[in-house]
Amino acid sequence: MGDHFVLLMNRLVTDTTIEAALRSEMRLQQTVPSASTSTALPDISCINVDVVDLFSFPMKTVQCRICHEEDEDSNMETPCICRGSLKYAHRKCVQRWCDEKGDTTCEICRQVLHL
């Protein structure tokens, strides 16, 4: 049988929750007799699950440290090691700021800004 796609709406999807869902399905298949044994799920102990956060609902809204406009974090850059409210900035804002001050070093953490 082909690959399966599982969407858990009310739980955080992690390696553990995916393995638990697979184990639950395996237990269900073991208790219900099937006509064919070829539909059994593979041994999950050898499966390396790499969970990537492709869909983070809802998107996190953050504020640009330079222009102070709010935007989704996926549209922002983290140009240095500053954290908290100073973590995010629009790429164009960072470039404009560096052009105006004539330097590419963060004045707070003293790290060279990644553009």
LINCORWO-V796052 format. One record per residue. N is the residue number from 1. RES is the residue in one small letter. NEAR is the number of other ideal C-beta (glycine too) atoms within 12 Angstrom. D_FIRST is the distance of its C-alpha to the first C-alpha in Angstrom with 2 decimals. Layout:
<<N	RES	NEAR	D_FIRST> <N	RES	NEAR	D_FIRST>>
This chain:
<<1	m	13	0.00> <2	g	5	3.81> <3	d	8	6.86> <4	h	15	8.79> <5	f	9	12.45> <6	v	19	15.02> <7	l	14	18.57> <8	l	17	21.28> <9	m	9	24.41> <10	n	8	27.01> <11	r	13	26.19> <12	l	14	26.44> <13	v	25	23.12> <14	t	16	23.65> <15	d	17	21.96> <16	t	16	23.13> <17	t	19	21.83> <18	i	26	18.29> <19	e	23	18.42> <20	a	19	19.98> <21	a	24	17.31> <22	l	25	14.61> <23	r	19	17.09> <24	s	18	17.77> <25	e	22	14.22> <26	m	21	14.22> <27	r	15	17.64> <28	l	16	16.67> <29	q	20	13.97> <30	q	14	16.72> <31	t	10	19.33> <32	v	12	17.57> <33	p	10	17.07> <34	s	15	13.87> <35	a	8	13.93> <36	s	9	11.27> <37	t	11	10.95> <38	s	10	7.79> <39	t	17	5.98> <40	a	18	8.59> <41	l	27	8.80> <42	p	15	10.55> <43	d	11	14.33> <44	i	22	15.49> <45	s	12	18.90> <46	c	10	18.06> <47	i	16	16.46> <48	n	10	19.19> <49	v	19	18.93> <50	d	11	21.45> <51	v	18	22.20> <52	v	10	24.17> <53	d	14	26.34> <54	l	10	25.45> <55	f	13	26.29> <56	s	15	29.34> <57	f	13	30.52> <58	p	9	33.40> <59	m	15	34.64> <60	k	17	37.50> <61	t	16	40.85> <62	v	25	43.32> <63	q	23	46.78> <64	c	29	47.88> <65	r	31	50.55> <66	i	29	52.65> <67	c	18	52.62> <68	h	15	51.62> <69	e	18	49.29> <70	e	18	46.12> <71	d	24	42.77> <72	e	18	39.10> <73	d	21	38.58> <74	s	18	36.08> <75	n	20	39.10> <76	m	29	41.31> <77	e	26	42.05> <78	t	26	43.00> <79	p	32	45.76> <80	c	26	47.11> <81	i	16	46.72> <82	c	23	48.43> <83	r	15	46.58> <84	g	13	46.91> <85	s	16	48.39> <86	l	24	49.31> <87	k	22	45.82> <88	y	32	44.77> <89	a	35	46.47> <90	h	28	45.74> <91	r	22	45.70> <92	k	20	48.48> <93	c	26	50.56> <94	v	32	50.35> <95	q	19	51.33> <96	r	16	54.22> <97	w	27	55.38> <98	c	24	55.43> <99	d	14	57.33> <100	e	12	59.89> <101	k	15	60.57> <102	g	8	60.38> <103	d	14	58.24> <104	t	20	54.55> <105	t	19	55.02> <106	c	27	54.01> <107	e	19	57.29> <108	i	18	55.71> <109	c	19	53.58> <110	r	13	55.30> <111	q	17	52.04> <112	v	16	51.70> <113	l	29	49.58> <114	h	19	46.28> <115	l	21	46.36>>
